[in-house]
């Protein structure tokens, strides 16, 4: 995982759930190019 967060849920002192949220980063590229 490069970017994101991990959330750990604890209930009665025990880990009951682990959530992993990963963010994907894309390079901004123009969808189309125009020629003049």
ABEGO torsion letter per residue (X at the ends): XABEBBBBBBBGGBBABBBBBBBBBBBBBBABBBBX
